[in-house]
């Protein structure tokens, strides 16, 4: 943790994957066995960030499939998607993608559901994805520095919330 004016700032690195198709996720139910991190739904054309979510206690594949709903013979059953999934299906252009980020903390720090939720809320607050309804007006979480690594587009290299 870094200190600024007596205030401890939590440092977090997010290692972003490339954009994966929904088909990739359904074909690989144990895809990315990480169980704590963030994911982002993206529209490739025009390129846009649609939604930011988090998972803490289940695989990314399961969390994302909960949004998108089950498949029937390889085709998503849109009527059984949750509200986020229905919004994505209705508003995204063709072939939306999902990026997955696992969390790396500075030595001596411990991951928690609250920390992952603060990272999610901070990113929603600054990037304002249209499918997110919470955390768009105010960020109430801890002071945090988020460094984006890997295939980070559309995210800046560093976001700071004090």
DSSP file (Angstrom, degrees, kcal/mol; ACC not computed):
  #  RESIDUE AA STRUCTURE BP1 BP2  ACC     N-H-->O    O-->H-N    N-H-->O    O-->H-N    TCO  KAPPA ALPHA  PHI   PSI    X-CA   Y-CA   Z-CA
    1    1 A X              0   0    0      0, 0.0     2,-0.3     0, 0.0     9,-0.2   0.000 360.0 360.0 360.0 141.1    0.0    0.0    0.0
    2    2 A X  E     -A    9   0A   0      7,-2.0     7,-4.1     2,-0.0     2,-0.5  -0.723 360.0-138.6 -98.4 151.9    1.1    3.5   -0.8
    3    3 A X  E     -A    8   0A   0     -2,-0.3     2,-0.4     5,-0.3     5,-0.2  -0.953  17.9-178.5-115.2 133.6    0.4    6.4    1.5
    4    4 A X  E >  S-A    7   0A   0      3,-2.7     3,-2.0    -2,-0.5    -2,-0.0  -0.963  77.6 -21.7-129.4 113.1   -0.7    9.8    0.2
    5    5 A X  T 3  S-     0   0    0     -2,-0.4     3,-0.1     1,-0.3    -1,-0.1   0.864 127.8 -50.6  57.8  37.3   -1.1   12.5    2.8
    6    6 A X  T 3  S+     0   0    0      1,-0.2     2,-0.5     0, 0.0    -1,-0.3   0.326 115.1 118.3  84.6  -9.0   -1.6    9.9    5.6
    7    7 A X  E <   -A    4   0A   0     -3,-2.0    -3,-2.7     2,-0.0     2,-0.4  -0.811  63.4-132.3 -96.3 126.5   -4.2    8.0    3.5
    8    8 A X  E     -A    3   0A   0     -2,-0.5     2,-0.6    -5,-0.2   135,-0.3  -0.624  18.2-156.2 -77.5 129.5   -3.4    4.5    2.6
    9    9 A X  E     -A    2   0A   0     -7,-4.1    -7,-2.0    -2,-0.4     2,-0.3  -0.940  11.1-136.3-110.8 119.6   -4.0    3.8   -1.1
   10   10 A X  E     -b  144   0B   0    133,-2.2   135,-3.0    -2,-0.6     2,-0.5  -0.560  17.2-147.8 -72.0 130.8   -4.6    0.1   -2.1
   11   11 A X  E     +b  145   0B   0     -2,-0.3    95,-0.9   133,-0.2     2,-0.4  -0.892  19.8 177.0-104.6 132.0   -2.7   -0.9   -5.2
   12   12 A X  E     -bC 146 105B   0    133,-2.7   135,-2.9    -2,-0.5     2,-0.5  -0.996  16.9-155.1-134.4 136.2   -4.3   -3.5   -7.6
   13   13 A X  E     -bC 147 104B   0     91,-3.0    91,-2.8    -2,-0.4     2,-0.5  -0.949   8.0-158.1-108.9 133.5   -3.1   -4.8  -10.9
   14   14 A X  E     -bC 148 103B   0    133,-3.0   135,-3.3    -2,-0.5     2,-0.8  -0.957   3.7-155.7-109.9 122.8   -5.7   -6.2  -13.3
   15   15 A X  E     -bC 149 102B   0     87,-2.4    87,-1.6    -2,-0.5     2,-0.3  -0.858  18.3-155.1 -99.9 104.1   -4.3   -8.7  -15.9
   16   16 A X  E     -bC 150 101B   0    133,-2.6   135,-1.9    -2,-0.8    85,-0.2  -0.588   1.3-144.3 -86.7 138.5   -6.8   -8.5  -18.8
   17   17 A X        -     0   0    0     83,-2.5    -1,-0.1    -2,-0.3     3,-0.1  -0.300  33.7 -88.0 -81.8 174.4   -7.2  -11.4  -21.3
   18   18 A X        -     0   0    0      1,-0.1     2,-0.5    81,-0.1    82,-0.4  -0.243  61.9 -77.1 -68.6 173.7   -8.0  -10.9  -25.0
   19   19 A X        -     0   0    0     80,-0.1     2,-0.4    -3,-0.1    80,-0.2  -0.667  51.2-157.9 -78.2 126.7  -11.6  -10.6  -25.9
   20   20 A X  E     -D   98   0B   0     78,-3.2    78,-2.3    -2,-0.5     2,-0.1  -0.836  13.9-122.7-106.4 142.5  -13.3  -14.0  -25.9
   21   21 A X  E  >  -D   97   0B   0     -2,-0.4     4,-1.5    76,-0.2    76,-0.2  -0.395  24.9-115.0 -75.1 159.7  -16.5  -14.9  -27.9
   22   22 A X  H  > S+     0   0    0     74,-0.6     4,-2.2     1,-0.2     5,-0.2   0.860 118.0  59.0 -61.9 -35.0  -19.5  -16.1  -26.0
   23   23 A X  H  > S+     0   0    0      1,-0.2     4,-2.4     2,-0.2    -1,-0.2   0.912 101.7  53.8 -60.9 -43.3  -19.1  -19.4  -27.9
   24   24 A X  H  > S+     0   0    0      1,-0.2     4,-1.1     2,-0.2    -1,-0.2   0.911 109.6  48.4 -56.5 -42.8  -15.6  -19.8  -26.4
   25   25 A X  H  < S+     0   0    0     -4,-1.5     6,-0.3     1,-0.2     3,-0.3   0.902 112.0  47.2 -67.4 -41.4  -17.0  -19.4  -22.9
   26   26 A X  H  < S+     0   0    0     -4,-2.2     3,-0.3     1,-0.2    -1,-0.2   0.847 110.9  52.3 -69.7 -33.0  -19.8  -21.9  -23.5
   27   27 A X  H  < S+     0   0    0     -4,-2.4     2,-0.5     1,-0.2    -1,-0.2   0.736 113.3  45.9 -73.3 -21.3  -17.5  -24.5  -25.0
   28   28 A X    ><  +     0   0    0     -4,-1.1     3,-2.4    -3,-0.3    -1,-0.2  -0.726  64.0 175.8-124.4  79.6  -15.1  -24.2  -22.0
   29   29 A X  T 3  S+     0   0    0     -2,-0.5    33,-0.2    -3,-0.3    -1,-0.1   0.724  85.4  47.0 -63.3 -20.3  -17.2  -24.3  -18.8
   30   30 A X  T 3  S+     0   0    0     31,-0.1    -1,-0.3    30,-0.1     3,-0.2   0.151  82.7 150.7-102.7  19.7  -14.0  -24.3  -16.6
   31   31 A X    <   +     0   0    0     -3,-2.4    30,-1.0    -6,-0.3    29,-0.3  -0.245  69.4   0.7 -54.3 130.9  -12.6  -21.5  -18.6
   32   32 A X  S    S-     0   0    0      1,-0.2    28,-1.1    28,-0.1    29,-0.3   0.965  73.1-152.2  49.6  83.8  -10.3  -19.3  -16.5
   33   33 A X        +     0   0    0     -3,-0.2    -1,-0.2    26,-0.1    -2,-0.1   0.495  56.1 123.8 -66.1  -2.4  -10.5  -21.1  -13.2
   34   34 A X        -     0   0    0      1,-0.1    26,-0.8    25,-0.0     3,-0.1  -0.346  44.0-168.0 -57.2 141.2   -9.8  -17.9  -11.4
   35   35 A X        +     0   0    0      1,-0.2    23,-0.5    24,-0.2     2,-0.4   0.277  66.3  56.7-119.2  10.4  -12.6  -17.2   -9.0
   36   36 A X  S    S+     0   0    0     21,-0.1    67,-0.9     2,-0.1     2,-0.3  -0.931  80.2  66.2-143.1 118.2  -11.9  -13.6   -8.1
   37   37 A X  E     -FE  55 102B   0     18,-2.5    18,-2.4    -2,-0.4     2,-0.3  -0.990  68.3 -73.1 166.6-163.0  -11.7  -10.8  -10.6
   38   38 A X  E     -FE  54 101B   0     63,-2.0    63,-3.2    -2,-0.3     2,-0.3  -0.812  26.3-165.0-124.3 162.3  -13.5   -8.7  -13.1
   39   39 A X  E     -FE  53 100B   0     14,-2.3    14,-2.7    -2,-0.3     2,-0.4  -0.977   5.8-154.5-143.8 157.2  -14.9   -9.1  -16.6
   40   40 A X  E     -FE  52  99B   0     59,-2.3    59,-2.5    -2,-0.3     2,-0.4  -0.996  10.4-142.7-137.2 129.3  -16.1   -6.7  -19.2
   41   41 A X  E     -FE  51  98B   0     10,-2.2     9,-2.9    -2,-0.4    10,-1.3  -0.782  28.9-170.8 -86.8 133.5  -18.6   -7.2  -22.0
   42   42 A X  E     -FE  49  97B   0     55,-2.8    55,-2.4    -2,-0.4     2,-0.6  -0.939  25.1-141.2-128.0 147.5  -17.5   -5.4  -25.2
   43   43 A X  E   > -F   48   0B   0      5,-2.9     5,-2.1    -2,-0.3     3,-0.2  -0.946  14.9-158.0-101.7 122.9  -19.0   -4.5  -28.5
   44   44 A X  E   5S+F   47   0B   0     -2,-0.6     3,-0.5    50,-0.4     2,-0.3   0.793  71.4  61.8 -75.6 -26.2  -16.3   -4.9  -31.2
   45   45 A X  T   5S+     0   0    0      1,-0.6    -1,-0.2    49,-0.3    49,-0.2  -0.856 120.3  15.0-150.0 109.1  -17.9   -2.7  -33.9
   46   46 A X  T   5S-     0   0    0     -2,-0.3    -1,-0.6    -3,-0.2    47,-0.2   0.594 111.2-121.2 -69.1 148.3  -18.2    0.1  -33.1
   47   47 A X  E   5 +F   44   0B   0     -3,-0.5     2,-0.3    -2,-0.1    -3,-0.2  -0.386  50.6 152.2 -63.8 125.3  -15.8   -0.7  -30.2
   48   48 A X  E   < -F   43   0B   0     -5,-2.1    -5,-2.9    -2,-0.2     2,-0.5  -0.988  47.9-121.5-155.9 144.8  -17.6    0.0  -26.9
   49   49 A X  E     +F   42   0B   0     -2,-0.3    81,-0.6    -7,-0.2    -7,-0.2  -0.791  32.4 174.5 -84.3 124.2  -17.5   -1.1  -23.3
   50   50 A X  E     -     0   0B   0     -9,-2.9    81,-2.5    -2,-0.5    82,-0.4   0.805  56.5  -2.3-102.6 -37.4  -21.0   -2.4  -22.4
   51   51 A X  E     -F   41   0B   0    -10,-1.3   -10,-2.2    80,-0.2     2,-0.4  -0.988  49.0-153.4-159.8 142.4  -20.8   -3.8  -18.9
   52   52 A X  E     +F   40   0B   0     -2,-0.3     2,-0.3   -12,-0.2   -12,-0.2  -0.990  26.4 166.7-119.8 131.3  -18.3   -4.4  -16.1
   53   53 A X  E     -F   39   0B   0    -14,-2.7   -14,-2.3    -2,-0.4     2,-0.3  -0.839  19.5-143.7-135.1 173.4  -18.9   -7.2  -13.6
   54   54 A X  E     -F   38   0B   0     -2,-0.3     2,-0.4   -16,-0.2   -16,-0.2  -0.941   4.1-162.2-135.8 157.2  -17.1   -9.1  -10.9
   55   55 A X  E     +F   37   0B   0    -18,-2.4   -18,-2.5    -2,-0.3     5,-0.1  -0.991  15.0 164.6-135.5 148.1  -16.9  -12.6   -9.5
   56   56 A X  S    S+     0   0    0     -2,-0.4   -21,-0.1   -20,-0.2    -1,-0.1   0.624  76.9  25.7-128.8 -34.7  -15.5  -13.7   -6.2
   57   57 A X  S    S+     0   0    0      2,-0.1     2,-0.3    56,-0.0   -21,-0.1   0.210 113.3  48.5-126.7  17.4  -16.6  -17.2   -5.4
   58   58 A X  S    S-     0   0    0    -23,-0.5     5,-0.0   -24,-0.0    -1,-0.0  -0.974  89.8 -82.6-148.5 163.9  -17.3  -18.9   -8.8
   59   59 A X     >  -     0   0    0     -2,-0.3     4,-2.3     1,-0.1     5,-0.2  -0.207  36.5-117.8 -65.8 156.8  -15.5  -19.3  -12.1
   60   60 A X  H  > S+     0   0    0    -28,-1.1     4,-3.0   -26,-0.8     5,-0.3   0.905 114.4  57.1 -58.8 -42.0  -15.7  -16.6  -14.7
   61   61 A X  H  > S+     0   0    0    -30,-1.0     4,-2.6   -29,-0.3    -1,-0.2   0.923 109.4  44.2 -56.7 -46.2  -17.4  -19.0  -17.1
   62   62 A X  H  > S+     0   0    0    -33,-0.2     4,-1.9     2,-0.2    -1,-0.2   0.918 113.9  49.7 -66.6 -43.6  -20.2  -19.7  -14.6
   63   63 A X  H  X S+     0   0    0     -4,-2.3     4,-1.0     2,-0.2    -2,-0.2   0.934 115.3  43.1 -60.5 -47.2  -20.7  -16.0  -13.7
   64   64 A X  H >X S+     0   0    0     -4,-3.0     4,-2.2     1,-0.2     3,-0.5   0.897 111.3  54.2 -68.8 -40.1  -20.8  -14.9  -17.3
   65   65 A X  H 3X S+     0   0    0     -4,-2.6     4,-2.2    -5,-0.3    -1,-0.2   0.831 100.8  61.6 -62.6 -31.5  -23.1  -17.8  -18.3
   66   66 A X  H 3< S+     0   0    0     -4,-1.9    16,-0.5     1,-0.2    -1,-0.2   0.873 109.1  42.5 -61.5 -35.4  -25.5  -16.7  -15.5
   67   67 A X  H << S+     0   0    0     -4,-1.0    15,-1.6    -3,-0.5    18,-0.4   0.925 119.0  42.5 -72.1 -45.5  -25.9  -13.4  -17.3
   68   68 A X  H  < S-     0   0    0     -4,-2.2    13,-0.2    13,-0.2    -2,-0.2   0.665 104.1-134.2 -82.3 -17.1  -26.2  -14.9  -20.8
   69   69 A X     <  -     0   0    0     -4,-2.2    -1,-0.2    -5,-0.2    12,-0.2  -0.107  34.5 -50.0  86.3 171.1  -28.5  -17.8  -19.9
   70   70 A X        -     0   0    0      7,-0.2     7,-3.1    10,-0.2     2,-0.3  -0.172  53.1-123.1 -74.0 170.7  -28.3  -21.5  -21.0
   71   71 A X  E     -H   76   0C   0      5,-0.3     2,-0.5   -45,-0.1     5,-0.3  -0.859   8.7-153.6-114.0 154.1  -27.8  -22.7  -24.5
   72   72 A X  E >  S-H   75   0C   0      3,-2.9     3,-1.4    -2,-0.3    -2,-0.0  -0.964  85.3 -20.5-125.6 111.3  -30.0  -25.1  -26.5
   73   73 A X  T 3  S-     0   0    0     -2,-0.5    -1,-0.1     1,-0.3     3,-0.1   0.879 130.7 -49.1  54.4  41.9  -28.0  -27.0  -29.2
   74   74 A X  T 3  S+     0   0    0      1,-0.2     2,-0.5   -48,-0.0    -1,-0.3   0.411 118.0 109.5  84.6  -2.4  -25.3  -24.3  -29.0
   75   75 A X  E <  S-H   72   0C   0     -3,-1.4    -3,-2.9   -52,-0.0    -1,-0.2  -0.922  72.9-115.4-110.4 129.2  -27.6  -21.4  -29.3
   76   76 A X  E     -H   71   0C   0     -2,-0.5     2,-1.2    -5,-0.3    -5,-0.3  -0.313  17.3-132.4 -61.6 140.6  -28.2  -19.1  -26.3
   77   77 A X    >   -     0   0    0     -7,-3.1     3,-2.0     1,-0.2    -7,-0.2  -0.776  24.2-171.8 -92.9  91.7  -31.8  -19.1  -24.9
   78   78 A X  G >  S+     0   0    0     -2,-1.2     3,-1.8     1,-0.3    -1,-0.2   0.823  78.1  63.6 -58.9 -35.7  -32.1  -15.3  -24.7
   79   79 A X  G 3  S+     0   0    0      1,-0.3    -1,-0.3    -3,-0.1   -10,-0.1   0.714 103.8  49.5 -64.5 -18.3  -35.4  -15.5  -22.8
   80   80 A X  G <  S+     0   0    0     -3,-2.0    -1,-0.3   -10,-0.2    -2,-0.2   0.313  87.5 108.3-103.4   8.0  -33.6  -17.2  -19.9
   81   81 A X  S <  S-     0   0    0     -3,-1.8   -13,-0.2   -13,-0.2   -14,-0.1  -0.449  74.5-111.5 -76.2 156.5  -30.8  -14.6  -19.7
   82   82 A X     >  -     0   0    0    -15,-1.6     4,-2.7   -16,-0.5     5,-0.2  -0.254  43.5 -85.8 -78.4 177.6  -30.7  -12.3  -16.7
   83   83 A X  H  > S+     0   0    0      1,-0.2     4,-2.1     2,-0.2     5,-0.1   0.858 130.4  50.1 -56.6 -37.4  -31.4   -8.5  -17.2
   84   84 A X  H  > S+     0   0    0      2,-0.2     4,-2.6     1,-0.2    -1,-0.2   0.948 111.8  47.9 -65.1 -47.3  -27.8   -7.8  -18.1
   85   85 A X  H  > S+     0   0    0    -18,-0.4     4,-2.8     1,-0.2    -2,-0.2   0.909 111.5  49.7 -59.7 -43.6  -27.7  -10.6  -20.6
   86   86 A X  H  X S+     0   0    0     -4,-2.7     4,-2.3     1,-0.2    -1,-0.2   0.900 110.5  50.9 -63.1 -39.1  -30.9   -9.5  -22.2
   87   87 A X  H  X S+     0   0    0     -4,-2.1     4,-2.7    -5,-0.2     5,-0.3   0.932 111.2  48.5 -62.2 -44.6  -29.6   -5.9  -22.5
   88   88 A X  H  X S+     0   0    0     -4,-2.6     4,-2.6     1,-0.2    -2,-0.2   0.943 112.9  47.0 -60.8 -48.8  -26.4   -7.2  -24.1
   89   89 A X  H  < S+     0   0    0     -4,-2.8    -1,-0.2     1,-0.2    -2,-0.2   0.878 117.6  43.4 -61.3 -37.2  -28.3   -9.3  -26.6
   90   90 A X  H  < S+     0   0    0     -4,-2.3    -2,-0.2    -5,-0.2    -1,-0.2   0.873 126.5  26.9 -76.9 -37.7  -30.7   -6.4  -27.4
   91   91 A X  H  < S+     0   0    0     -4,-2.7    -3,-0.2    -5,-0.2    -2,-0.2   0.658  96.0  93.1-106.7 -18.6  -28.1   -3.6  -27.7
   92   92 A X  S  < S-     0   0    0     -4,-2.6     3,-0.1    -5,-0.3     4,-0.1  -0.465  70.1-125.8 -78.3 149.0  -24.8   -5.1  -28.7
   93   93 A X        -     0   0    0      1,-0.2     3,-0.4   -47,-0.2    -1,-0.1  -0.079  57.4 -48.6 -74.7-171.5  -23.8   -5.3  -32.3
   94   94 A X  S    S+     0   0    0    -49,-0.2   -50,-0.4     1,-0.2   -49,-0.3  -0.264 118.7  10.3 -64.2 147.7  -22.7   -8.6  -33.8
   95   95 A X  S    S-     0   0    0     -3,-0.1   -51,-0.3     1,-0.1    -1,-0.2   0.893  75.4-162.9  55.2  55.6  -20.3  -10.8  -32.0
   96   96 A X        -     0   0    0     -3,-0.4   -74,-0.6   -53,-0.1     2,-0.3  -0.283  10.0-147.6 -61.3 156.7  -19.9   -9.2  -28.6
   97   97 A X  E     -DE  21  42B   0    -55,-2.4   -55,-2.8   -76,-0.2     2,-0.4  -0.778   6.8-140.5-123.4 165.0  -16.8  -10.3  -26.6
   98   98 A X  E     -DE  20  41B   0    -78,-2.3   -78,-3.2    -2,-0.3     2,-0.4  -0.999   9.8-161.6-128.3 132.1  -15.9  -10.8  -23.0
   99   99 A X  E     - E   0  40B   0    -59,-2.5   -59,-2.3    -2,-0.4     2,-0.4  -0.889   9.9-154.1-108.0 145.5  -12.5   -9.8  -21.4
  100  100 A X  E     - E   0  39B   0    -82,-0.4   -83,-2.5    -2,-0.4     2,-0.4  -0.953   6.6-166.3-122.8 137.7  -11.5  -11.4  -18.1
  101  101 A X  E     -CE  16  38B   0    -63,-3.2   -63,-2.0    -2,-0.4     2,-0.3  -0.983   6.1-155.9-126.2 126.8   -9.1   -9.8  -15.6
  102  102 A X  E     -CE  15  37B   0    -87,-1.6   -87,-2.4    -2,-0.4     2,-0.4  -0.736  25.9-117.3 -95.9 156.0   -7.5  -11.6  -12.7
  103  103 A X  E     -C   14   0B   0    -67,-0.9     2,-0.4    -2,-0.3   -89,-0.2  -0.744  23.9-171.7 -99.5 131.8   -6.4   -9.5   -9.7
  104  104 A X  E     -C   13   0B   0    -91,-2.8   -91,-3.0    -2,-0.4     2,-0.2  -0.991  12.1-162.3-119.4 129.6   -2.8   -9.2   -8.5
  105  105 A X  E     -C   12   0B   0     -2,-0.4   -93,-0.2   -93,-0.2     3,-0.1  -0.677  27.7 -95.1-106.7 162.0   -2.2   -7.4   -5.2
  106  106 A X    >   -     0   0    0    -95,-0.9     3,-2.1    -2,-0.2    -1,-0.1  -0.399  62.2 -75.7 -69.5 153.9    0.9   -5.8   -3.7
  107  107 A X  T 3  S+     0   0    0      1,-0.3    -1,-0.2    -2,-0.1     3,-0.1  -0.193 120.8  24.2 -53.3 138.4    2.9   -8.1   -1.3
  108  108 A X  T 3  S+     0   0    0      1,-0.3    -1,-0.3    -3,-0.1     2,-0.2   0.330  96.7 116.2  88.1  -7.2    1.3   -8.4    2.1
  109  109 A X    <   -     0   0    0     -3,-2.1     2,-0.4   -98,-0.1    -1,-0.3  -0.646  52.9-146.5 -93.0 152.3   -2.2   -7.5    0.8
  110  110 A X        -     0   0    0     -2,-0.2     2,-0.2    -3,-0.1     5,-0.1  -0.946  13.3-124.6-119.9 140.3   -5.2  -10.0    0.9
  111  111 A X        +     0   0    0     -2,-0.4     2,-0.3    -8,-0.1     3,-0.1  -0.527  34.7 170.4 -79.0 148.6   -8.0  -10.3   -1.6
  112  112 A X     >  -     0   0    0     -2,-0.2     4,-2.2     1,-0.1     5,-0.2  -0.969  48.3-108.3-150.2 162.1  -11.5  -10.0   -0.3
  113  113 A X  H  > S+     0   0    0     -2,-0.3     4,-2.5     1,-0.2     5,-0.2   0.899 120.2  54.3 -57.8 -40.7  -15.0   -9.7   -1.8
  114  114 A X  H  > S+     0   0    0      2,-0.2     4,-2.2     1,-0.2    -1,-0.2   0.885 107.3  49.6 -64.1 -39.6  -15.1   -6.1   -0.6
  115  115 A X  H  > S+     0   0    0      2,-0.2     4,-2.3     1,-0.2    -1,-0.2   0.941 112.0  47.0 -65.3 -46.8  -11.8   -5.2   -2.4
  116  116 A X  H  X S+     0   0    0     -4,-2.2     4,-2.4     1,-0.2    -2,-0.2   0.897 112.3  51.6 -62.0 -39.3  -13.0   -6.8   -5.7
  117  117 A X  H  X S+     0   0    0     -4,-2.5     4,-2.7    -5,-0.2    -1,-0.2   0.878 108.5  51.2 -64.5 -37.9  -16.3   -5.0   -5.3
  118  118 A X  H  X S+     0   0    0     -4,-2.2     4,-2.6     2,-0.2    -2,-0.2   0.907 109.9  49.2 -65.7 -40.8  -14.5   -1.7   -4.8
  119  119 A X  H  X S+     0   0    0     -4,-2.3     4,-2.3     2,-0.2    -2,-0.2   0.934 112.8  48.0 -62.6 -45.6  -12.4   -2.2   -8.0
  120  120 A X  H  X S+     0   0    0     -4,-2.4     4,-2.5     1,-0.2    -2,-0.2   0.946 113.3  47.2 -58.6 -49.9  -15.6   -3.0   -9.9
  121  121 A X  H  X S+     0   0    0     -4,-2.7     4,-2.5     1,-0.2    -2,-0.2   0.888 110.9  51.9 -61.8 -40.9  -17.4    0.1   -8.6
  122  122 A X  H  X S+     0   0    0     -4,-2.6     4,-1.9     2,-0.2    -1,-0.2   0.927 111.7  46.0 -62.4 -44.8  -14.4    2.3   -9.3
  123  123 A X  H  X S+     0   0    0     -4,-2.3     4,-2.7     1,-0.2     5,-0.4   0.897 112.5  50.2 -66.9 -39.9  -14.2    1.2  -12.9
  124  124 A X  H  X S+     0   0    0     -4,-2.5     4,-2.2    -5,-0.2    -1,-0.2   0.924 109.3  53.4 -61.9 -42.7  -17.9    1.5  -13.4
  125  125 A X  H  < S+     0   0    0     -4,-2.5    -2,-0.2    -5,-0.2    -1,-0.2   0.886 117.1  35.1 -62.2 -40.3  -17.8    5.0  -12.0
  126  126 A X  H  < S+     0   0    0     -4,-1.9    -1,-0.2    -5,-0.1    -2,-0.2   0.874 125.9  36.6 -83.8 -37.1  -15.1    6.2  -14.4
  127  127 A X  H  < S-     0   0    0     -4,-2.7    -3,-0.2    -5,-0.2    -2,-0.2   0.665  85.6-152.7 -94.7 -16.3  -16.0    4.3  -17.6
  128  128 A X     <  -     0   0    0     -4,-2.2    -4,-0.1    -5,-0.4    -3,-0.1   0.883  10.1-159.4  51.1  54.2  -19.8    4.5  -17.3
  129  129 A X    >   -     0   0    0     -5,-0.2     3,-1.4     1,-0.1   -79,-0.2  -0.440  18.6-129.0 -63.7 137.4  -20.7    1.3  -19.2
  130  130 A X  T 3  S+     0   0    0    -81,-0.6   -79,-0.1     1,-0.3    -1,-0.1   0.735 102.9  55.5 -65.7 -24.0  -24.4    1.6  -20.3
  131  131 A X  T 3  S+     0   0    0    -81,-2.5     2,-0.4     2,-0.0    -1,-0.3   0.602  90.1  89.1 -85.1  -9.8  -25.5   -1.8  -19.0
  132  132 A X    <   +     0   0    0     -3,-1.4   -79,-0.0   -82,-0.4     3,-0.0  -0.737  47.4 175.5 -87.2 133.5  -24.3   -1.0  -15.4
  133  133 A X        +     0   0    0     -2,-0.4     3,-0.5     2,-0.0     2,-0.2   0.724  58.0  68.3-106.1 -31.1  -26.8    0.7  -13.2
  134  134 A X  S    S+     0   0    0      1,-0.2    -2,-0.0     2,-0.1     0, 0.0  -0.554  99.0  18.8 -90.7 157.0  -25.0    0.9   -9.9
  135  135 A X  S    S+     0   0    0     -2,-0.2    -1,-0.2     1,-0.1    -7,-0.1   0.607  84.5 118.0  66.4  16.6  -21.9    3.0   -9.0
  136  136 A X  S    S+     0   0    0     -3,-0.5     3,-0.1     1,-0.1    -2,-0.1   0.772  78.3  34.4 -84.7 -25.2  -22.4    5.3  -12.0
  137  137 A X  S    S+     0   0    0      1,-0.3     2,-0.4    -9,-0.0    -1,-0.1   0.873 124.2  14.3 -96.4 -42.9  -22.9    8.5  -10.0
  138  138 A X        -     0   0    0    -17,-0.0     2,-0.5     0, 0.0    -1,-0.3  -0.986  57.0-144.0-139.8 144.4  -20.6    8.2   -6.9
  139  139 A X        +     0   0    0     -2,-0.4   -21,-0.0    -3,-0.1   -17,-0.0  -0.949  20.2 171.1-108.1 122.3  -17.8    6.0   -5.8
  140  140 A X        +     0   0    0     -2,-0.5    -1,-0.1   -22,-0.0   -22,-0.1   0.332  42.8 106.4-110.3   4.6  -17.8    5.3   -2.1
  141  141 A X  S    S-     0   0    0      1,-0.2     3,-0.1   -23,-0.2    -2,-0.1   0.061  76.7 -65.1 -77.9-171.6  -15.1    2.7   -1.9
  142  142 A X        -     0   0    0      1,-0.1     2,-0.3   -27,-0.0    -1,-0.2  -0.190  60.7 -85.4 -69.2 161.8  -11.5    2.8   -0.6
  143  143 A X        +     0   0    0   -135,-0.3  -133,-2.2    19,-0.2     2,-0.3  -0.572  65.2 173.1 -66.3 130.3   -8.7    4.9   -2.0
  144  144 A X  E     -bG  10 161B   0     17,-2.8    17,-3.0    -2,-0.3     2,-0.5  -0.999  35.7-153.2-150.4 142.7   -7.3    2.7   -4.8
  145  145 A X  E     -bG  11 160B   0   -135,-3.0  -133,-2.7    -2,-0.3     2,-0.5  -0.986  19.0-163.3-114.6 125.6   -4.9    2.7   -7.7
  146  146 A X  E     -bG  12 159B   0     13,-3.5    13,-2.7    -2,-0.5     2,-0.5  -0.946   2.2-165.9-114.3 120.0   -5.8    0.3  -10.5
  147  147 A X  E     -bG  13 158B   0   -135,-2.9  -133,-3.0    -2,-0.5     2,-0.5  -0.920  11.7-147.4-105.9 125.0   -3.1   -0.7  -13.0
  148  148 A X  E     +b   14   0B   0      9,-2.4     2,-0.3    -2,-0.5  -133,-0.2  -0.805  21.5 176.4 -96.4 128.2   -4.3   -2.4  -16.2
  149  149 A X  E     +b   15   0B   0   -135,-3.3  -133,-2.6    -2,-0.5     2,-0.2  -0.777  43.9  18.6-123.5 167.0   -2.0   -5.0  -17.8
  150  150 A X  E    S-b   16   0B   0     -2,-0.3     2,-2.0  -135,-0.2  -133,-0.2  -0.468 125.9  -1.8  76.4-143.6   -2.3   -7.3  -20.7
  151  151 A X  S    S+     0   0    0   -135,-1.9    -1,-0.1     1,-0.2    -2,-0.1  -0.538  81.1 159.9 -82.7  74.7   -5.0   -6.7  -23.3
  152  152 A X    >   +     0   0    0     -2,-2.0     3,-3.1    -4,-0.1    -1,-0.2   0.602  11.8 154.1 -83.9 -14.0   -6.3   -3.7  -21.5
  153  153 A X  T 3   +     0   0    0      1,-0.3     3,-0.1    -3,-0.2    -2,-0.0  -0.326  66.0  28.1 -54.1 127.0   -8.2   -1.8  -24.2
  154  154 A X  T 3  S+     0   0    0   -107,-0.1    -1,-0.3  -105,-0.1     2,-0.2  -0.905 109.8  84.4 -98.4  11.5  -10.6    0.1  -23.6
  155  155 A X  S <  S-     0   0    0     -3,-3.1    -3,-0.1     1,-0.1     4,-0.0  -0.507  78.0-118.9 -83.7 146.1   -9.0    0.8  -20.1
  156  156 A X        -     0   0    0     -2,-0.2    -8,-0.2     1,-0.1     3,-0.1  -0.239  33.2-106.9 -67.1 167.9   -6.3    3.4  -19.5
  157  157 A X  S    S+     0   0    0      1,-0.2    -9,-2.4   -10,-0.1     2,-0.4   0.852 101.5  18.7 -70.9 -32.1   -3.0    2.1  -18.1
  158  158 A X  E     -G  147   0B   0    -11,-0.2     2,-0.4     2,-0.0   -11,-0.2  -0.998  60.7-172.1-141.7 135.0   -3.7    3.5  -14.6
  159  159 A X  E     -G  146   0B   0    -13,-2.7   -13,-3.5    -2,-0.4     2,-0.4  -0.992  10.9-164.9-122.4 134.6   -6.9    4.7  -12.8
  160  160 A X  E     -G  145   0B   0     -2,-0.4     2,-0.5   -15,-0.2   -15,-0.2  -0.976   8.0-175.5-124.3 133.0   -6.7    6.4   -9.4
  161  161 A X  E      G  144   0B   0    -17,-3.0   -17,-2.8    -2,-0.4   -39,-0.0  -0.973 360.0 360.0-127.8 114.8   -9.5    6.9   -7.0
  162  162 A X              0   0    0     -2,-0.5   -19,-0.2   -19,-0.2    -1,-0.1   0.385 360.0 360.0-114.1 360.0   -8.8    8.9   -3.8
